[in-house]
Amino acid sequence: MRDPETSAFEDDSLDGRPVDRDIAPCDPSAERERVRSFVESTVAAASADGVVVNMSGGLDSTVTATLAVEALGAERVYGLILPCNKVGARHARDAEALADALEIDHDTVHLHPLFAQLGAVAPDRFDLHDEPILSGNAVARLRMTLAYLAANATDRLVCGTANRSELLLGYVTKHGDGGADMHPIGHLYKTEVRALAAELDVPEFVVEKPPTAGFLPGQRDADDLGAPYEVIDPVLRLGVDRGLDAAAIAKRLSGDSGESGDAGVDVDEETVAGLLARHRAAAHKRTTPAMPTGRGR
């Protein structure tokens, strides 16, 4: 359950991608090398000893950790596994097995006692137990607190696991999983991360897991976002990367525009408009905190 924190700030840059151009299909082999080089150079530029990766047992964190090992070697990658409930405990076992397979040093910390203490000391007006969004965000921020504790103690960088689909829609917690020193797969849509996973021979059970934030039983990204990534990604490619409006996107994806490409995706204009509105509302999560201007840099 990622937060809907809203802001009036607008994102004029479209996240650095030019508007109204076709985006080349992802080449998994090329992206593998691009990310490997990115991680290696980012760690070197910071004179860091390695990276810390929060591992959930899901696709994004597994791909990120695998690429970090390729870039730095297993001895320079540390995995943190941070379940907070029964749902997370099941995924934690997968994460432990994956960390063992990658031969990286890792620890599992059950966050429920820490979360319970936070709920006990928080003002009574903030009832974390009856507010899944508030509690989900709090857990995500506790996880990032542990990640930075580990990074500070070992002179490493925190390696985020968010993908482009999540970042564009704000499906991350501000200063939680959205806060990191780098996002190695942050330029790849979720469907592109799946293609990269196949290139990396990530275990099939990881690829086949329904994407979930892992806070509630039965929770799925598709339910939270209103569409599966097979719909979300082509909508964002056309709406964010090419600057088309909702009507034009729905027409093109339905196959009514006469253009090929993503045609054949089953989506209506209302769903497209909702996804684009979510992208605009989440602009503040993709920028540094605002401040008054006029004093120079």
Secondary structure as UniProt FT lines:
FT   HELIX           14..16
FT   HELIX           28..45
FT   TURN            46..47
FT   STRAND          51..54
FT   HELIX           59..72
FT   HELIX           74..76
FT   STRAND          77..81
FT   HELIX           86..102
FT   STRAND          105..108
FT   HELIX           112..121
FT   TURN            124..125
FT   HELIX           128..130
FT   HELIX           132..154
FT   STRAND          157..159
FT   HELIX           164..169
FT   TURN            174..178
FT   TURN            184..187
FT   HELIX           190..199
FT   TURN            200..201
FT   HELIX           204..207
FT   TURN            217..218
FT   HELIX           221..225
FT   HELIX           229..236
FT   HELIX           237..241
FT   HELIX           246..254
FT   TURN            255..257
FT   TURN            263..264
FT   HELIX           269..281
FT   HELIX           283..286
//
